[in-house]
């Protein structure tokens, strides 16, 4: 039985094999800087791996691509050091919404409503 978010489910043998394959992908430093690799190792806990596999139809290669894109986005936007006060004006306008959800370490989840002309993390 594997905890995943608020639910638990049992992995079948095929899913266990796919999880092991995904772990091998995640242990590879291919195309990653040392900073990215370190961040990946911290970010990709067991629950995270299961979420990415489920979201990608239990395809390890797709999950690997998806988690690496997420990691790049997190590093580009410096997500781990965001402070709500930095987004006060955007919260007031509704461009940033604070949800009731929390991440795996208890931080509130923020949704940034991007516009077409927002290609730079410095310009929410």
C-alpha positions as CSV (number, residue, x, y, z in Angstrom):
1,X,0.0,0.0,0.0
2,X,1.4,3.4,-1.0
3,X,0.4,6.7,0.4
4,X,-0.3,9.3,-2.3
5,X,-1.8,12.6,-1.3
6,X,-4.7,11.8,1.0
7,X,-5.4,8.4,-0.4
8,X,-3.7,5.0,-0.3
9,X,-3.6,2.4,-3.0
10,X,-1.8,-0.9,-3.7
11,X,0.6,-1.0,-6.6
12,X,0.4,-4.1,-8.8
13,X,3.5,-5.8,-10.0
14,X,3.5,-3.9,-13.3
15,X,3.2,-0.6,-11.5
16,X,6.0,-1.5,-9.1
17,X,8.2,-2.3,-12.1
18,X,7.3,1.0,-13.8
19,X,8.1,2.9,-10.5
20,X,11.5,1.2,-10.4
21,X,12.1,2.3,-14.0
22,X,11.1,5.8,-13.1
23,X,13.5,5.9,-10.2
24,X,16.3,4.9,-12.6
25,X,15.4,7.8,-14.8
26,X,15.4,10.2,-11.8
27,X,18.8,9.0,-10.7
28,X,20.3,10.0,-14.0
29,X,22.1,13.4,-14.2
30,X,21.6,13.5,-17.9
31,X,21.0,17.1,-19.2
32,X,20.9,18.4,-15.6
33,X,23.2,20.9,-13.8
34,X,24.4,19.9,-10.3
35,X,21.8,22.4,-8.9
36,X,19.0,20.9,-11.0
37,X,20.0,17.3,-10.0
38,X,20.1,18.3,-6.3
39,X,16.7,19.9,-6.6
40,X,15.3,16.9,-8.4
41,X,16.5,14.6,-5.6
42,X,14.8,16.8,-3.0
43,X,11.6,17.3,-4.9
44,X,11.0,13.8,-6.2
45,X,9.9,11.9,-3.1
46,X,7.9,8.7,-3.3
47,X,4.5,10.4,-3.3
48,X,5.7,12.8,-6.0
49,X,6.9,10.0,-8.2
50,X,3.5,8.2,-7.8
51,X,1.6,11.5,-8.7
52,X,3.7,12.0,-11.9
53,X,3.3,8.4,-12.9
54,X,-0.5,8.5,-12.4
55,X,-0.7,11.8,-14.3
56,X,1.2,10.3,-17.2
57,X,-0.7,7.1,-17.5
58,X,2.0,5.0,-15.9
59,X,4.5,5.8,-18.6
60,X,7.9,6.3,-17.0
61,X,9.4,8.2,-19.9
62,X,6.6,10.6,-20.0
63,X,6.6,11.1,-16.3
64,X,10.4,11.7,-16.4
65,X,9.9,14.4,-19.1
66,X,7.1,16.0,-17.1
67,X,8.9,16.1,-13.8
68,X,12.0,17.6,-15.4
69,X,9.9,20.3,-17.0
70,X,8.3,21.0,-13.7
71,X,11.7,21.1,-12.0
72,X,13.0,23.6,-14.7
73,X,10.0,25.8,-14.1
74,X,10.4,25.7,-10.3
75,X,14.1,26.7,-10.6
76,X,13.4,29.4,-13.3
77,X,10.7,30.9,-11.0
78,X,12.7,30.3,-7.8
79,X,9.5,28.8,-6.4
80,X,11.1,27.6,-3.1
81,X,11.9,31.2,-2.0
82,X,8.6,32.9,-3.0
83,X,7.1,34.9,-0.3
84,X,3.4,36.0,-0.3
85,X,4.3,39.6,0.5
86,X,6.1,39.7,-2.9
87,X,2.8,39.1,-4.6
88,X,0.6,41.4,-2.6
89,X,-0.3,43.6,-5.5
90,X,-1.0,40.5,-7.8
91,X,-3.2,38.9,-5.1
92,X,-5.2,42.1,-4.8
93,X,-5.8,42.1,-8.6
94,X,-6.7,38.4,-8.7
95,X,-3.7,37.5,-10.9
96,X,-2.4,35.3,-8.0
97,X,-4.8,33.2,-6.1
98,X,-4.0,31.5,-2.8
99,X,-5.8,28.1,-2.6
100,X,-6.8,26.1,0.5
101,X,-4.4,23.3,-0.6
102,X,-0.9,22.9,0.7
103,X,2.2,21.2,-0.7
104,X,3.9,18.2,0.8
105,X,5.8,20.4,3.4
106,X,2.7,22.4,4.3
107,X,3.2,25.6,2.2
108,X,0.1,27.2,0.7
109,X,-0.4,26.5,-3.0
110,X,-0.5,29.7,-5.2
111,X,-2.0,29.8,-8.7
112,X,-0.6,32.4,-11.0
113,X,-2.9,33.3,-13.8
114,X,-0.5,34.1,-16.6
115,X,-1.4,36.1,-19.7
116,X,-0.1,35.7,-23.2
117,X,2.4,38.5,-22.8
118,X,4.0,37.0,-19.7
119,X,7.0,35.1,-20.8
120,X,9.4,36.3,-18.1
121,X,9.2,35.2,-14.5
122,X,10.1,38.8,-13.5
123,X,6.8,40.1,-15.0
124,X,3.9,38.3,-13.4
